[in-house]
Amino acid sequence: MKKQLLFVTQYLHTGGIEKSLLTLLTELDYDQYDVDLLLFDHSGVLFKFIPSQVNILPPLFETFSTPLLQATPELVRRGKYMLLFGKILAASLARLSSGVGTGARWGVYRNVLRKQTKHYDVAISYIDFFCNYYVIEKVSADRKIVYNHMDYAYSKKSGWPCPKLERKSFSKCDYIVTVAESSRKSLESCFPEFTHKMHVINNRVSSDTVLSMSKEVLVLKAIEQTNEMKIVTVARLVEEKGVFFALEACKILVEQGFEICWYLIGNGPLFAELKKKINESGLEKHFILLGEQENPYPFMGLCDIYVQPSKTEAHCVAVEEAIALKRPIVVTNIPSFNHQIKSEETGIIVSPSATGIAEGIMRLIQSSKLRDSLTSNLQNSSNRHQEQLLKFYSLID
């Protein structure tokens, strides 16, 4: 008899967590498992890539990621007054509490989100915070697994987590999956009493899928024909991704006479501020915001240098994608990247600053031999993380 699995996540935008989940869902053995997928809402360009074998449940909160002003008329039209009340109250509480008011918001959501009536063999929350809380409080399952995709100690400084709710979730789950050894150590420093439940399973990408999608024809002729050195970054536009480091590094390079064009793929709350700073710096022709792209891989495949300027990461999927595409890579010197990249062999590791990033890029621009060496080393690297799926199976079987 097949095991009944439930995966819970928020939505399917183009973030690394979403891509990692889709990779896992694609690789599961559906002769052994029946899989339900529960999303808070059905938004995101990756929604259509859910494998056909997966049973998609009705959304928990149709307008979860929709701005309040846009969501209000839709919720009124549908008669979803409790969800509207929850969204308004949650937005108000978020302004009054530290960070985004995670704990306060869940205090509202727990009273308006429905329970699951079906009993599962294993329920897996694939993303931090609300999904973890939901699986613990609203799902019936023989085994519960919650995921940690962040540097918890770093996020705690910004007021994001709610340690009281994390402690409750961790006490009632069977396993805690962190996606990098550095993330496990960070989580362990905050919750040493749950060390025995923690397991490291790296985020993964399908190299074959990335390579195949990178060959799709997009409107890239203008990019292909430029003489400038092409740099690409894929990141959500938030502070921890170092996007302002990238902009300042671009300014340094342009001021020193380097002919570059830096394409930043992604969306997020800093989009407008970044756009303003680009215009103020006169870098409109050198630092280009492409927004969210359903398929970023042709851009990544065409770049001369791939840069990930993050201040913190757990296990960065975008770097794994750049590795799959064999691009010369520059990353910042943070614990997770030291696990993903071998310094001077498969990438250049630099100080997490605009100056450090600019210097790493300069090295690669000025040395085609170094770029070719990094690409060659990646060509010869073996398939990464083959054992990660087996680790996941060991937790659910």
Buried (B, 14 or more C-beta within 10 A) or exposed (E): EEBBBBBBBBBBBBBBBBBBBBBBBBEBEEEEBBBBBBBBBBBBBBBEBBEEEBEEBEBBBBBBBBEBEEBBEEBEEEEBEEBBBBBBBBBBBBEEBEBBBBBBBBBBBBEBBEEBEEEBBBBBBBBBBBBBBBBBBBBEBEBBBBBBBBBBBBBBEEEBBBEEBBBBBBEEBBBBBBBBBBBBBBBBEBBEEBEEBBBBBBBBBBBEBBBEBBEEEBEEEEBEEEEBBBBBBBBBBBEBBBBBBBBBBBBBBBEEEBEBBBBBBBBBEBBEEBBEBBEEBEBEEBBBBBEBBEBBBBBBBBBBBBBBBBBBBBBBBBBBBBBBBBBBBBBBBBBBBEBBBBEEEBBBBBEBBBEBBBBBBBBBBEEEEBBEBBBEBBEEBEEBBEEBBEBBEEBBE
